[in-house]
Amino acid sequence: MSSIKHLVYAVIRFLREQSQMDTYTSDEQESLEVAIQCLETVFKISPEDTHLAVSQPLTELFTNSIHKNDILPLSNSVPEDVGKADQLKDEGNNHMKEENYAAAVDCYTQAIELDPNNAVYYCNRAAAQSKLSHYTDAIKDCEKAIAIDSKYSKAYGRMGLALTAMNKFEEAVTSYQKALDLDPENDSYKSNLKIAEQKLRETGTGLSFDMASLINNPAFISMAASLMQNPQVQQLMSGMMTNAIGGPAAGVGGLTDLSSLIQAGQQFAQQIQQQNPELIEQLRNHIRSRSFSSSTEEHS
């Protein structure tokens, strides 16, 4: 029963930490409190039973357990291999500075093959994978780095970046919080945590689209300028303005005819699609790249 109480105490501690997060609604926080009270009652545990605390948080124990079998077996790397692996890591770092991310991934992979139990190599490869938009692979590398070194704050931080890019904001918040627990003075983690929390609050409200990033996007400005030179677009816009101020096509009292506006909007959308069909994806990538700060990150 003693080991069970240790486990339940760890679960209660986890639930209590979750209940203090701003990402949950008041009803959800209340549900967490009810769950905590039920567990404390059933297993006769109170917050004062600190002797039941384990050395690692439940999330760390869980992460280490599920990824233990994914880590390559302990190697018998000779000093020459370790030295070569470190050289490959340095080469990978140089490729990162030159924005040659595919080559960086290759160097870090070779380093891992020589010294598979070095968390830094996995974490650095995660950074390169993120630059290539291979976010799932980046997360896997971060998890492997954490399984090797559960106190590696940079791995949690880089996992947060990849999760944010995948719009998994709740998981990103958890990663950044863990990174800050390990490195409380890191301004990058603080900034990225605030961004992830804001994105999480905006989820489901329709407010996550960044209009400022859109209108400042050079591709959008160039496309808009080009479109405005198109005679068909000029005629379309002129007609819309005439309707809006009560011209011949306007309804009673100068109101714009709804069907005309819908038709005009459809024509305008078709013009955009014909002019630059790849713009939407470019804008998404641009906005995503501006949504969290990773460009100044240094590599180990």
C-alpha positions in Angstrom: 0.0 0.0 0.0 2.9 2.3 0.7 4.1 2.3 -3.0 0.5 3.0 -4.1 0.3 6.0 -1.8 3.5 7.3 -3.3 1.9 7.0 -6.7 -1.3 8.6 -5.7 0.6 11.5 -4.0 2.4 12.1 -7.3 -0.8 12.1 -9.2 -2.4 14.6 -6.7 0.7 16.8 -7.0 0.4 16.7 -10.8 -3.3 17.6 -10.7 -2.7 20.4 -8.2 -0.1 21.9 -10.5 -2.5 21.7 -13.4 -5.3 23.3 -11.4 -3.1 26.4 -10.9 -2.5 26.9 -14.6 -4.3 29.8 -16.3 -5.1 27.7 -19.3 -8.1 26.0 -17.7 -11.6 27.5 -17.2 -13.0 28.0 -13.8 -15.2 24.9 -14.2 -12.2 22.8 -15.3 -10.2 24.0 -12.3 -13.1 23.1 -10.0 -13.2 19.6 -11.6 -9.5 19.2 -10.9 -10.0 20.2 -7.3 -12.8 17.7 -6.9 -10.6 15.0 -8.3 -7.9 15.9 -5.8 -10.3 15.8 -2.9 -11.6 12.4 -4.0 -8.2 10.9 -4.2 -7.1 12.4 -0.8 -10.3 11.0 0.8 -10.1 7.5 -0.7 -6.4 7.0 0.0 -6.3 9.0 3.2 -3.6 11.4 2.0 -3.2 15.1 2.9 -0.9 17.9 1.6 1.2 17.5 4.8 2.2 14.0 3.8 5.4 15.3 2.1 7.2 12.1 3.0 5.3 10.5 0.2 6.9 12.7 -2.4 9.1 11.1 -5.0 12.3 12.6 -6.3 11.0 13.3 -9.8 7.7 14.8 -11.0 5.2 12.4 -12.4 5.6 13.8 -15.9 9.3 13.1 -15.9 8.8 9.6 -14.6 6.3 9.0 -17.4 8.4 10.5 -20.1 11.5 8.5 -19.1 9.4 5.3 -18.9 7.7 5.4 -22.3 10.8 6.5 -24.1 13.3 4.2 -22.3 13.1 1.6 -25.0 13.4 4.1 -27.8 16.9 5.2 -26.8 19.7 3.3 -28.4 21.5 0.9 -26.0 24.4 2.1 -24.0 27.3 2.2 -26.3 30.9 1.2 -25.7 32.1 4.3 -27.5 35.9 4.6 -27.5 37.4 8.0 -26.9 38.2 8.4 -30.6 34.5 7.9 -31.5 33.4 10.4 -28.8 35.9 13.0 -30.1 34.8 12.4 -33.7 31.1 12.8 -32.6 31.9 16.1 -31.0 33.6 17.3 -34.2 30.5 16.3 -36.2 28.4 18.3 -33.7 30.5 21.4 -34.3 30.2 20.9 -38.0 26.5 20.7 -37.6 26.4 23.9 -35.6 28.3 25.6 -38.4 25.8 24.4 -40.9 23.0 25.8 -38.7 24.7 29.2 -38.7 24.9 29.0 -42.5 21.2 27.9 -42.6 22.2 24.6 -44.3 19.8 22.7 -42.1 19.7 19.4 -44.1 23.5 19.1 -43.8 23.2 19.9 -40.1 20.8 17.1 -39.6 23.2 14.7 -41.3 26.1 15.8 -39.1 24.1 15.4 -35.9 22.9 12.0 -37.1 26.4 10.8 -37.6 27.4 12.1 -34.2 24.5 10.2 -32.6 25.6 7.0 -34.3 29.1 7.4 -32.8 27.8 8.5 -29.3 24.1 7.6 -29.0 23.8 8.6 -25.4 24.6 12.3 -25.7 21.5 14.4 -25.2 23.0 17.4 -26.9 23.2 15.7 -30.3 19.5 14.8 -30.2 18.5 18.3 -29.1 20.6 20.0 -31.7 19.2 17.7 -34.4 15.7 18.7 -33.1 16.5 22.3 -33.8 17.6 21.5 -37.4 14.5 19.4 -37.9 12.3 22.3 -36.8 14.0 24.6 -39.3 13.1 22.1 -42.0 9.5 22.1 -40.7 9.9 18.4 -39.6 8.2 19.1 -36.3 7.2 15.6 -35.5 10.8 14.4 -35.9 12.0 17.4 -33.8 9.7 16.4 -30.9 10.9 12.8 -31.0 14.5 14.0 -30.8 13.6 16.3 -27.8 11.9 13.4 -26.1 15.0 11.2 -26.5 17.2 14.0 -25.2 15.0 14.3 -22.1 15.0 10.6 -21.6 18.8 10.8 -21.4 18.9 14.0 -19.3 15.6 14.9 -17.6 17.1 18.2 -16.4 18.0 19.4 -20.0 16.0 22.6 -20.2 16.9 23.4 -23.8 15.2 20.1 -24.9 12.0 21.2 -23.3 12.3 24.7 -24.8 12.9 23.3 -28.3 10.0 20.9 -27.9 7.9 23.9 -27.0 8.9 25.6 -30.3 8.0 22.5 -32.4 4.7 22.0 -30.5 3.8 25.7 -31.1 4.5 25.4 -34.8 2.1 22.4 -34.9 -0.6 24.5 -33.0 -0.4 22.2 -30.0 -0.4 25.1 -27.7 -1.5 23.3 -24.5 1.4 20.9 -24.8 3.8 23.7 -25.7 2.8 25.6 -22.5 3.7 22.5 -20.5 7.0 22.2 -22.2 7.9 25.9 -21.7 6.9 25.7 -18.0 9.2 22.8 -17.5 12.0 24.6 -19.3 11.5 27.6 -17.0 11.4 25.4 -13.9 14.9 24.2 -14.9 16.1 27.6 -16.1 14.0 30.3 -14.4 16.0 33.3 -15.8 15.8 32.3 -19.5 14.0 35.2 -21.2 13.4 33.2 -24.4 11.4 30.6 -22.5 9.4 33.4 -20.7 8.6 35.1 -24.0 7.6 31.9 -25.8 5.5 30.7 -22.8 3.5 33.9 -23.0 3.0 33.5 -26.7 1.9 29.9 -26.3 -0.5 30.8 -23.5 -2.0 33.7 -25.6 -2.4 31.3 -28.6 -4.1 28.8 -26.4 -6.5 31.4 -25.1 -7.3 32.5 -28.7 -7.9 28.9 -29.8 -11.6 28.5 -30.6 -12.3 32.3 -30.5 -11.2 33.0 -34.1 -8.7 35.6 -33.0 -5.5 33.7 -33.8 -5.1 35.3 -37.3 -2.4 37.9 -37.2 -3.6 40.8 -39.5 -0.5 42.8 -38.7 1.8 40.1 -40.0 -0.4 39.8 -43.1 -0.3 43.5 -44.1 3.4 43.7 -43.4 4.1 40.6 -45.5 6.2 41.6 -48.6 4.6 38.9 -50.7 1.1 40.2 -49.9 2.1 43.8 -50.6 3.6 42.9 -53.9 0.6 40.8 -54.9 -1.8 43.6 -53.9 0.1 46.2 -55.9 0.2 43.9 -58.9 -3.6 43.2 -58.6 -4.4 46.9 -58.5 -2.8 47.4 -61.9 -5.1 44.8 -63.4 -8.0 46.6 -65.3 -10.5 43.9 -64.3 -9.7 44.4 -60.6 -9.8 48.2 -61.0 -13.3 47.9 -62.6 -14.4 45.5 -59.9 -13.2 47.8 -57.1 -14.8 50.8 -58.8 -18.1 49.0 -59.0 -18.0 48.0 -55.3 -17.2 51.6 -54.3 -20.1 53.0 -56.4 -22.5 50.5 -54.8 -21.2 51.4 -51.3 -22.0 55.1 -51.7 -25.4 54.7 -53.3 -24.7 54.5 -57.0 -27.0 52.9 -59.6 -26.6 49.4 -58.3 -27.3 50.4 -54.7 -30.5 49.4 -52.9 -32.8 51.6 -50.9 -31.1 54.3 -49.0 -27.8 53.6 -50.7 -27.3 50.2 -49.1 -25.2 47.8 -51.2 -27.0 44.9 -52.9 -25.8 41.8 -51.0 -25.7 39.5 -54.0 -23.6 42.0 -55.9 -21.1 42.2 -53.1 -20.9 38.4 -52.8 -20.4 38.1 -56.5 -17.7 40.8 -56.4 -16.0 39.1 -53.5 -15.9 35.8 -55.4 -14.4 37.4 -58.4 -11.8 39.1 -56.3 -10.9 35.8 -54.7 -10.5 34.2 -58.1 -8.2 37.0 -59.1 -6.0 36.4 -56.0 -5.9 32.7 -56.7 -4.9 33.2 -60.3 -2.3 35.8 -59.4 -0.5 33.9 -56.7 -1.9 30.5 -55.8 0.9 29.8 -53.3 0.4 33.0 -51.4 -1.8 31.6 -48.6 0.8 28.9 -47.8 3.5 31.5 -47.9 1.6 33.8 -45.5 1.0 30.9 -43.1 4.7 30.1 -43.0 5.5 33.8 -42.5 3.0 34.3 -39.7 4.1 31.0 -38.0 7.7 32.1 -38.2 6.9 35.4 -36.5 4.7 33.8 -33.8 7.5 32.5 -31.7 11.2 33.5 -31.3 13.7 31.0 -32.3 16.0 32.8 -34.7 18.5 33.9 -32.1 18.8 30.6 -30.4 22.3 29.3 -29.9 23.3 25.7 -30.2 25.2 23.6 -27.8 
